[in-house]
């Protein structure tokens, strides 16, 4: 039997979880999605993967409190997503079929977002701000996180001048 009726309270907002941005991989029978909820001092987004055959759900995380934009590779072996685990959001890739390993794919100064797999699953496109003076080839050279961090530290102190911003 239901309890007495009452008007909604502000605290009720913290009990609601929202599901967003699903991505389905028919080859693997997987669905990746985001579960979002408000907490007292922050908004949390978590990436989940659901195996449709077994019903098993698992959280995929790089350790951030805002993790979103999940995209399954065409074969379902990998999951690309964004996480703020290291500061600005970056693209991460999780190995769903193997050892469950996780690696950061980008280390862009102002973050990266919205990863998308190529049809063959051998490339990932993503959005990230590029400013005049930035070297687009750096994106292709970013393989070792320590090397990327060193490059970014060197570049931080360099001024960027934009001549035409209108």
N, C-alpha and C positions, 0 to 999 in steps of 0.2 A: 504494500500500500504506500502511496506517495505521501511525503510529509506535507505540512501546511504550506499553502501558497504564500509567496513573498515577492517583493520587487527585487530585481537584480541589484547587486551591490558591486562596487568597484573591485573588490577582491575576487569576484567571480571571473573577471577577465583573466586572472592568473591560472584558472583551471582549464582554459580552452586551448587546445592544440589545433593548429591550422596545417593542412597538407597542401603542398604546392609543387610546381614544376616536375611532374612525373616524366620519366623517360622509359620506354619499353623496348626490350631487346627480345624479339621472337626467337632468335637462334638459341638463346640460352634460357628462355623462359624467366627472365628477370625484369623487375621494375625497380628503378631508382627514383627516389622522391625526397622532398624536404619536409621535415616536421618543424614548425615554428611555434614558439610560445613566448609570452612576456613573463619576465621575472621582475622582482622589485626594482632592480637597478639597471637592467639590461634586457635586450631582446635576443633570444637564442634561436639559432637555426641549426638543425642537425640533418645530415645526409643518411638516409636509410636505403637498404637494398632488400627487396622481398623476392624470395624464390617461390614462384607460383606453384611448382609441383609439390614442394614440401611444406609450404607455408612459413618457412623459417625467415625471420627478419633479423638483420644485423646492422649495427651502426658502423659507418665508415667515417673515421675522423683523423685529422692531422693535429688535433688538440686545440682548435679554435672554438670560439663561442658563436661565430657566424660562419657557417659552412653551407654553400648553396651551389646552384647550377650543375647538378649531377648529370653526366652524360655517359651512357654505356657505350663501349666500343661495339662495332657491328657483330663481333663474335661473342660478346659478353664476357670476355676474359678480363677486361680492364674497365675502370671507372675513372673518368676525369671529373674533377669538381674544384670549386674555389673554397679557400679557407683563409681566415685572418690569423692563423696560428703564429705567424712570424711578423705580424704588424699589418701592413696593407694587404688586401686580399691577393693571393697568388694561386696559380693553377697547380693542382696536385694530381697524381695518378696512383690509384690503388690497384694492386694485382689481386683480382677476385678468384682466379682459378689456381694460382700457384701458392706461394708461401704467404700470401696476404701482405706482401711488402708494400711500402708506400714511399713515394719520392716526390719532392717538389720539382715541378717542371719549369717554373718561371721564378725570377727574382727581379722584377721590374720596379724601378724607383717609385712609381705611383700606383703600383698594383696591376692586376690583370683580372679579366672576368670573362664569362660566357664561353667556355670551351666547347668546341664542336669537332667531332671525329670526321675524318675523310671517309668516303664510302668503303674503302679497303681497310680502314683502321690503322694505316701506317703513318698518319699525320694528324695533328691537332691544330686547329685554328682557334684563336682567342682574341678578345678585345683588350687593348691596353693603350694608354695615352703615349704618343710620340711627339716630341717637341722639336722645333727647328734646332739643329745642332746635335741632336741625338743620333747615334750610329745604329741604323736598323740591323746591321750585321751582328750587333751584340746579342740580339735575340737568338740567333743561330749558334752562337758560341757558348751559351749558358748551359753548361753540362755539370760543372763542379760547383756546388753551392759556395764553397770557400773562395774560389776564384771569382765568382760572381760578386760576392760580398766585397772583396778587395777592389774590384773595378768600380762598384757603386760608391765606395768610400772615397776613391780618387775623384770621381765625377761630381760628387755632392758640392764640392767647393768651387766648381766652375760655373760662372754665370751663364745664363741662357738669355739671349736677346731675341725678341720676336719683332721683326720690322713691320709686318703687315698683319694686324690683328683685327681689322675691321672688315 
